[in-house]
Amino acid sequence: MLSDEASLSDEEYLRYGRQLMLAEIGEDGQVRLKGKLVLIVGLGGLGSPLALYLAGAGVGTLWLADGDTLDSSNLSRQILFDGEGLRRSKAELARERLAAYNPHVELIAINQRLDGASLPGFVAEVDLVVDCCDNLASRHAINAACVEQGKPWISAAAVGWQGQLMVRSAPEHACYACLYPADTAVRESCQSSGVTGPLVGVMGSLQALEALKLLLGRPSPVAGTLRRFDALAHEWQTLRLPADPDCPVCGRTNPALKD
């Protein structure tokens, strides 16, 4: 029997009925999702579908972090927003939209760009971090905070017609710095090369899918790999990522990770 503190209301049973039918979720899994906290960093093309799907699935608390305001150039791919929100905080707009979408989810707007100094405090409070950023510096800061605190994270990126997905859920998995050292030069970005809207939707939806598996305590088959998607050719490539023992973030050279 579930306690009153860890149970679902009649309205929640109706809302999540199709999920409750799944053997991998059921009532216990739905209650588990209700008790989870997720930090979403970035509410653009990736964060928009991710936040909608996690809120729709009944993940209990979503921390919504983005320091930007909404611009008209965002609207072709950032499906969480519409033209009435122009020049307003994305974090606040996301909180309002998701609150209307699912009032059973707690939503916390973080109207700032998180960095190496601020991230550890937020990461410490949540069960999972999802990286939906658009720059390497933020990705490295998220990676470092999650590695140091042993928190799982999911990262995705998209530029042009190319997408990638990476999950780190165990200490033996390669971290972001194993794949892209801190001095890696950025060759392309959405600002310089553009991006197609459905591609970021695909990658953000895949982040939501893997997030639900991890929150339910199930393994992610993506963990420890880099998944690349060529949207023009509709082809996937999977690369195994061995951890770098000399990685300054997760390897033996990091004194913070030594016994």
KAJO-V118072 format. One record per helix or strand. SS is the DSSP state (@ for helix, = for strand). FROM is the first residue (numbers start at 0). TO is the last residue. If there is no record, write none. Layout:
# KAJO-V118072
SS|FROM|TO  SS|FROM|TO
This chain:
# KAJO-V118072
@|3|5  @|9|14  @|16|19  @|25|33  =|36|40  @|44|56  =|60|64  =|68|68  @|71|73  @|82|84  =|88|88  @|89|100  =|105|109  @|118|122  =|127|130  @|135|148  =|151|159  =|161|167  =|172|172  @|175|178  @|189|192  =|194|194  @|196|214  =|224|229  =|234|239  =|241|241  @|254|256
